[in-house]
Amino acid sequence: MNSGPHPPNSATNDVQTSTTRPLNFIRTIITKDIKSHKNDGQVVTRFPPEPNGYLHIGHAKSICLNFGIALEFDGVCYMRFDDTNPLKESMEYVESIKADVRWLGFDWGDRLRHSSDYFDQLYDYAVQLIKMGKAYVDSLSADDIRSHRGTLTEPGKNSPYRNRSVEENLDLFERMRTGEFEDGAHVLRAKIDMASPNLNMRDPIIYRIRHMAHQMTGDQWCIYPMYDFTQCLSDSIEGVTHSLCTLEFEDHRPLYDWYLDELEVDCHPQQIEFSRLSLNYTVMSKRILNELVEQGHVNGWDDPRMPTLVGMRRRGYTPAAIRDFCGRAGITKKDNVIEMSLLENCVREDLEEKTPRRMCVLRPLRVVIDNYPENQVEEFDAPNHPNDPTMGTRKVPFSRVLYIERDDFLEDPPKKFFRLAPGREVRLRYAYFVKCTSVVRDPQTGEVTELRCMYDPDTRGGSAPDGRKVKGTLHWVSAEHALEVETRLCDRLFRNANPASDGADFKASLNPDSIETLTASRVEPSLAGAMPETRYQFERQGYFCVDSADSSEEKLVFNRIVTLRDSWAKIEKEQHRS
């Protein structure tokens, strides 16, 4: 184990680190270890992403767990890139992963590492295994190695090269390193047990030849270690006390322990497995996410509909909401699928308290108030938040010509429609009562293009001195002062709760209405110059965020983060009934 005290990791002020977190089996194990003074009472964890793609919401659970455990128990967490496969890795992914972890609210301090930092030491460990007679160079082809491995019900067969001498293995392994052989000519394998019921213990590959430059080490190496060999020894080198990983690595734990035991390292971390985060109405498979991007079903890894952290950030999800969601999802030993509605509710709850209000008309319908002076403009004080006076107010201009939401008018309304209709009076939020007196239509299509209304000047501020009541309150914007913006109504990417179930074609589950782009929405002038990633609640419409990629000084673009209510609850209820 690394000696000396570790400086703690840092985190943003709102990252929860207290013991008020829900108890889980990992916290129970670590609490017991500290009480027994195991590992000298230290807690060292690590987050080990592969730099071969963008992080998604599933990775957020591991980030929050590893960094959160270190913070809670006054320990440290290493940020280590598992960069052992240059075929699929790049610095683009390295930088995006670092940005995502920081955005979530965590910082690794001076503990940024790469598995490639340890390549020399890992090579020495491999040589040590060869000298102990615990590893050998195998010259079988990849297909032959696979066929020799056996099945779950049949034992594997020993390679004909398994009994090479130590001297021959050392010579071949050194020549592998110096680049004498082509890719696939040889591999280095651990010598364990080809009859083991655990397939991971059937002489697993330790090193393979790969003539490819590495993003960190360049052309220094042409052999690269495998994940199982690299991970446990990197953990040991860093002094990790609790190696937290997802359940698919449970069968790999005997191999994790075998390498550490055979090499008699000073630090033997404890591997603890927990269930990965699965979310309905989406997919977590890197392969499928890559297909979505490559086949043009989405507009890149940061598409606001994607479950990637860059996509969620662009859509407007907050780090606090994601951390809250990961905490509510819990840490268990059993795989389970979390409801998308839980994530969306975490986002709503976080945004409700901190997001300023504005008025936006998504699909504008022109309204002319005939008895309002043509050149007059009034300004109304509107609160930035109805429940937080410390957020202040803003000025909302009012004039003779307005825009209201097209859906807020019906010529022949049903019984429970309380918005605007011919002869009906409604309240314009913060402003006046208005009554619809006539309708203007397009002479070619018959579509309603304009409403003519009358206002009551005695109802300034939205109340009538004679005590009369109206049932409908509409949002609006002044046509003369409003900004024309683009709004993107983002929704769930898939229609089915389990789009990647066994045998299912995930593309058949794609939601054709997962995004609707409106190019002529109107917003209050107070939004001029709104900065990317700034969030607002558009009253009666939902929460929106200024798009970080497509907004400019010339045109604002807003992504809908989430609706004000769970609009999928009714759909899901009907699906369960059927």
NORUR-V113173 format. One line per field, one symbol per residue. ss: DSSP state (@ for helix, = for strand, . for the rest). psi: psi as a letter, one per 20 degrees, with the letter a starting at -180 (. if undefined). Layout:
ss: ???
psi: ???
This chain:
ss: .........==.............@@@@@@@@@@@..@@@@..====........=@@@@@@@@@@@@@@@@...======.........@@@@@@@@@@@@@@.==....===@@@@@@@@@@@@@@@@@...====...@@@@@@@.................@@@@@@@@@@@@.........====........@@@...=====....=...=....===.@@@@@@@@@@@@...=====@@@@@@@@@@@@@@@@@......=====...==......@@@@@@@@@.............=@@@@@@@...@@@@@@@@@@@.......==.@@@@@@@@@@@@@@@.===.==..======........======.....@@@.======..=====@@@=..........=.=..====....=========......=========@@@.............==.===....========...=...........@@@@=....=========.@@@.......====...=====..........======......@@@@@@@@@.
psi: qprqqppqqrrqhjppjrjiqpprhghgghgggghjkqkkjqoprqomqpljaqqahhhhghghgghgggghkkbqpqoppmmjnihjqrhghghhgghggghijqpickkprqhihjgghhghgghghghijjqqppjqrgghgghihaahipqrqqqijhkqqgggggghhhhghijhqrpihqqpqqneoijpiohijmmqpgqqponpqqihicjhqjqpqrghggghhggghikphonprrhijgiighhghgghghilqhpnqoppqrqrppprkaqiphgghhggghjjhrmrhjpiiqjqhhghghhjqqhhhgggghghhrorippqpqphhgghhhgghghhhipqqrppognpppppohjppgjqprpqppqhphjniiiarrpoqpahprprphijpphmqrgjojbqrpiqprpppidrpqpphrppqphgijqpiqqprqqoiikpijqphjjqqqippqrrqphhiqpprpponqaqhqhqhmikrpiqohhiipoikipppoikrprqiiipjpqqjpqqoopihapqpppihiqrhhppppppgqrhrniighghghhhh.
